[in-house]
Every structure is written in C-alpha cells, then in structure tokens.
Amino acid sequence: MNHRDDRPEDSKPRVTVVDEPQALTAYLDDLLQEIAEVTPLPSGSAPPPAPVKPAPVRAIVTPIKPVPIAAPPAPPAPAQDCPPAWAQKPFQCLLFRLGGVTLAIPLVKLTGIMTMPREITPMPGHSSLFLGLTEHHGRKVKVVDISPHVLPPDRLANRPPPGNLILIDEGRWGLVCDRVEETLTLSPELVRWRSPSGKRPWLSGTVIKHLCAILDADYLARSLEKGTWG
C-alpha cells in the first residue's frame, strides 16, 4: 500500500547537487592558494647606520666634502610565481586520472607507462604510501600511491582499481593511477604556477582551462627517496 508524503514542502529533505566541473575547479583553485610572504627581519636586528656628521673644519683648512651616506638596502621583493626551467616555452604533459581528478606529468620528466601489474611484492616496514615492488624491463620499480596527499578527502572513497603506473625518476618509482588519458601541449602563460613558498611542494601549477594539476616530478622523486613523504 502506497503512502503519500503529506509533509509540507519546506520540511522535506533537500538534496544538493554539485556540478562535477564546478567541484574540480574549486579544488584546483584551492590548490593555488599559495601566497608568498616576505620574511620579516628578525627581532633584535641592528638598526640602519645613523647619518655620519661631517667633521668640524677649521677656517685655515679647505673644507672637507661630506661623505655620502649609502641608502639602506631595499627589502627583498616577494617571490614571484614563475614557470620552472622545463616550461620556459610550450611543453607537453601526459594527462592521467587519479580518484576522478585529472593530473599531469611533464613529458620531459616521464620515464614510461606500464599496465598495473597483477602481482606486487610487499615492502614490510614502509609507510602505506608504498605498495611494493614490481619489475619493468628487468629493473625494480617501487610502486607508490600518492592519492592521500594530492586528492581531496571525498575523492579517496570508492576509487576504481588502479589501471596504470606512471614511471618517473628513470623508472625508479611507479605512481598508480586510474587510467592514462592523452598528451597535451601547454603554453606557460596558461598555467597558474605555484609560489615558491607554497605549502604544497608536490604541485607545479594548475590549468583551470583543462581542470588539471601539474605534478612536480622532481620533488616527488626526492621526497620518496628520502622517505620524507608519507
């Protein structure tokens, strides 16, 4: 028997639908809240030198010209967002999906792509970031999942199984991803580059037009090697 819902319209629960591109744009925009600040001078710093008074001159001596006082050095300018060396001119990136978010890796930093292996040798004693070891062309590849560090929390649940590995640092590291998509040529001016003092050093920049974030492969390789990430 069907029951009609006689509750007033205002009392019924409402479902808010967020447009997918809008949600991704908001996430990428949040990534770029990387404001560089000028570091203030430490407390107790020596004050600038006081003006030098010219020495008194006797009438029988030719007057001495006052020594010009050097102006105090100007404060350092704030760090400016600028493209890295590999992006001084149009460059190519590989786009791939991770947790429904489009990420990009510069082709100059890409070693290769491989299908997600069926078997991975576990690595006891490592953080959950490291899934284990696999082989590619006779070389050991450390498989890592960076999603907990680069994805918003709502993207971590119900993820599809990984389909590919993105190989960086001469194939030493394999970043798991949902799937590989396409290559894209970008002009530096289309990218919102991360500030040098930003809090997300794994991020090179974002491209709002294509709804993607560009990863800093060099930072990933260094931090993974040192074990300082995850």
PLY file of the C-alpha trace (Angstrom):
ply
format ascii 1.0
element vertex 230
property float x
property float y
property float z
element edge 229
property int vertex1
property int vertex2
end_header
0.00 0.00 0.00
1.47 3.34 -1.02
1.73 6.16 1.50
1.66 9.72 0.30
4.12 12.11 1.87
1.87 14.83 3.31
4.68 16.79 4.96
4.92 20.43 3.96
7.31 21.11 1.10
9.66 23.13 3.34
10.07 20.25 5.80
11.11 17.67 3.21
14.88 16.90 2.98
16.62 18.59 0.12
19.46 17.12 -1.93
22.17 19.49 -3.11
23.75 18.52 -6.42
27.24 19.86 -7.07
28.29 20.11 -10.68
31.38 17.95 -11.29
33.40 20.57 -13.22
32.50 23.16 -10.61
33.70 20.90 -7.80
37.00 20.20 -9.57
37.52 23.87 -10.34
37.02 24.72 -6.67
39.54 22.05 -5.68
42.15 23.25 -8.18
41.60 26.83 -7.12
42.17 25.80 -3.51
45.48 24.22 -4.53
46.66 27.57 -5.78
46.10 29.45 -2.53
49.87 29.55 -2.23
50.66 33.16 -1.27
54.33 34.09 -0.97
55.14 36.27 2.02
58.21 38.40 2.61
60.09 37.11 5.63
60.26 39.91 8.25
63.60 40.92 9.71
64.34 39.01 12.95
63.82 40.85 16.19
66.95 42.46 17.61
68.38 43.21 14.18
70.86 46.09 14.14
69.23 49.38 13.14
70.41 51.07 9.95
73.55 53.17 10.42
72.98 56.71 11.65
73.94 59.55 9.33
77.62 60.44 9.58
78.18 64.02 10.67
80.94 65.84 8.80
83.95 66.64 10.95
84.34 70.29 12.03
86.57 72.25 9.69
89.00 74.98 10.74
88.98 78.22 8.80
92.54 77.73 7.55
91.78 74.28 6.13
89.97 73.62 2.92
86.50 72.33 3.83
86.09 68.57 3.59
83.21 67.38 1.47
80.68 65.35 3.45
80.92 61.62 2.84
77.76 60.49 1.04
75.71 58.14 3.17
74.66 54.94 1.44
70.95 54.34 1.50
69.90 51.26 3.49
69.34 48.19 1.30
65.82 47.75 -0.01
63.81 44.86 1.47
63.76 41.71 -0.65
60.94 41.56 -3.17
58.32 38.87 -2.70
58.98 35.64 -4.55
57.13 35.62 -7.85
55.30 32.68 -9.33
57.26 31.63 -12.40
57.50 28.56 -14.60
60.32 26.05 -14.00
63.17 25.63 -16.45
61.38 22.96 -18.49
58.38 25.24 -19.01
60.01 28.38 -20.36
58.37 27.60 -23.69
55.37 25.45 -24.74
55.70 21.96 -23.26
53.88 18.65 -23.40
52.24 16.84 -20.49
50.69 13.43 -20.07
47.23 13.58 -18.54
46.05 10.79 -16.26
43.20 10.25 -13.81
43.54 9.59 -10.10
40.41 9.33 -7.99
38.44 11.10 -10.69
40.85 14.08 -10.72
42.94 14.85 -13.81
46.65 15.18 -13.07
49.51 15.89 -15.45
53.18 15.00 -15.60
55.59 16.83 -17.96
56.82 14.51 -20.71
60.40 15.59 -20.03
60.02 14.09 -16.53
58.22 10.92 -17.66
60.18 7.67 -17.96
57.36 5.45 -19.18
53.92 3.95 -18.66
53.01 0.39 -17.79
49.88 -1.57 -17.07
49.21 -2.10 -13.38
50.89 -5.43 -12.55
48.76 -8.24 -11.18
51.32 -9.10 -8.52
53.36 -6.70 -6.40
55.96 -7.82 -3.87
55.12 -6.22 -0.48
57.67 -3.99 1.25
57.42 -4.53 5.03
58.42 -1.66 7.24
57.40 1.08 4.84
54.52 3.51 5.10
51.17 2.82 3.49
52.29 5.03 0.62
54.48 2.18 -0.70
52.51 -0.70 -2.16
55.51 -2.85 -3.02
57.96 -3.75 -5.79
57.43 -4.79 -9.38
59.67 -5.18 -12.44
59.80 -3.27 -15.70
62.34 -4.16 -18.39
64.44 -6.01 -15.81
64.50 -3.15 -13.32
62.86 -2.93 -9.90
60.10 -0.33 -9.68
58.79 0.93 -6.34
55.02 1.24 -6.59
53.50 4.14 -4.64
50.03 5.56 -4.17
50.19 9.34 -3.70
46.43 9.86 -3.65
46.15 10.52 0.14
48.43 13.53 -0.33
47.09 15.03 -3.55
43.35 14.30 -3.52
40.56 15.91 -1.51
39.14 13.56 1.17
35.89 12.99 -0.70
37.84 11.52 -3.63
39.54 8.80 -1.61
36.46 6.61 -1.14
35.03 4.32 -3.82
38.02 4.72 -6.11
38.32 2.41 -9.13
41.15 -0.12 -9.07
44.44 1.24 -10.48
44.91 0.62 -14.18
48.39 2.00 -14.88
51.71 3.06 -13.40
53.32 6.39 -14.30
57.10 5.87 -14.20
59.36 8.74 -13.09
62.97 9.23 -12.00
64.42 6.86 -14.62
61.82 4.23 -13.73
62.64 4.01 -10.01
59.09 4.99 -9.00
55.71 3.97 -10.34
52.76 6.21 -9.44
49.48 4.34 -9.52
46.61 5.94 -11.43
43.09 5.06 -12.54
43.94 5.35 -16.23
46.13 7.21 -18.70
44.38 9.67 -20.99
46.18 11.88 -23.54
49.12 14.20 -24.11
48.54 17.93 -24.07
50.69 20.84 -25.24
50.55 23.81 -22.86
51.85 27.35 -23.03
53.46 28.62 -19.80
51.04 31.55 -19.59
48.08 29.16 -19.36
49.40 27.69 -16.10
48.90 29.19 -12.66
52.30 28.37 -11.21
52.73 27.59 -7.53
54.52 30.14 -5.41
57.97 29.03 -4.16
56.73 29.41 -0.59
53.56 27.39 -1.19
52.55 24.67 1.23
52.13 22.00 -1.47
55.61 21.39 -2.87
54.38 18.42 -4.94
52.39 20.86 -7.09
53.94 22.71 -10.03
50.76 24.51 -11.03
47.19 24.16 -12.23
45.47 24.63 -15.56
41.91 25.72 -14.88
41.04 25.58 -18.60
41.71 21.84 -18.66
40.82 21.18 -15.00
44.16 19.55 -14.23
47.01 19.87 -11.74
50.64 19.51 -12.86
52.82 17.42 -10.55
56.41 18.30 -9.65
58.10 15.02 -10.56
61.49 16.12 -9.20
60.03 16.84 -5.76
58.19 13.51 -5.75
61.35 11.59 -6.59
63.47 13.39 -3.97
60.97 13.09 -1.15
60.15 9.47 -1.91
63.85 8.61 -1.98
64.43 10.30 1.38
61.31 8.78 2.88
60.08 12.23 3.90
56.73 11.95 2.13
54.07 9.84 3.75
0 1
1 2
2 3
3 4
4 5
5 6
6 7
7 8
8 9
9 10
10 11
11 12
12 13
13 14
14 15
15 16
16 17
17 18
18 19
19 20
20 21
21 22
22 23
23 24
24 25
25 26
26 27
27 28
28 29
29 30
30 31
31 32
32 33
33 34
34 35
35 36
36 37
37 38
38 39
39 40
40 41
41 42
42 43
43 44
44 45
45 46
46 47
47 48
48 49
49 50
50 51
51 52
52 53
53 54
54 55
55 56
56 57
57 58
58 59
59 60
60 61
61 62
62 63
63 64
64 65
65 66
66 67
67 68
68 69
69 70
70 71
71 72
72 73
73 74
74 75
75 76
76 77
77 78
78 79
79 80
80 81
81 82
82 83
83 84
84 85
85 86
86 87
87 88
88 89
89 90
90 91
91 92
92 93
93 94
94 95
95 96
96 97
97 98
98 99
99 100
100 101
101 102
102 103
103 104
104 105
105 106
106 107
107 108
108 109
109 110
110 111
111 112
112 113
113 114
114 115
115 116
116 117
117 118
118 119
119 120
120 121
121 122
122 123
123 124
124 125
125 126
126 127
127 128
128 129
129 130
130 131
131 132
132 133
133 134
134 135
135 136
136 137
137 138
138 139
139 140
140 141
141 142
142 143
143 144
144 145
145 146
146 147
147 148
148 149
149 150
150 151
151 152
152 153
153 154
154 155
155 156
156 157
157 158
158 159
159 160
160 161
161 162
162 163
163 164
164 165
165 166
166 167
167 168
168 169
169 170
170 171
171 172
172 173
173 174
174 175
175 176
176 177
177 178
178 179
179 180
180 181
181 182
182 183
183 184
184 185
185 186
186 187
187 188
188 189
189 190
190 191
191 192
192 193
193 194
194 195
195 196
196 197
197 198
198 199
199 200
200 201
201 202
202 203
203 204
204 205
205 206
206 207
207 208
208 209
209 210
210 211
211 212
212 213
213 214
214 215
215 216
216 217
217 218
218 219
219 220
220 221
221 222
222 223
223 224
224 225
225 226
226 227
227 228
228 229
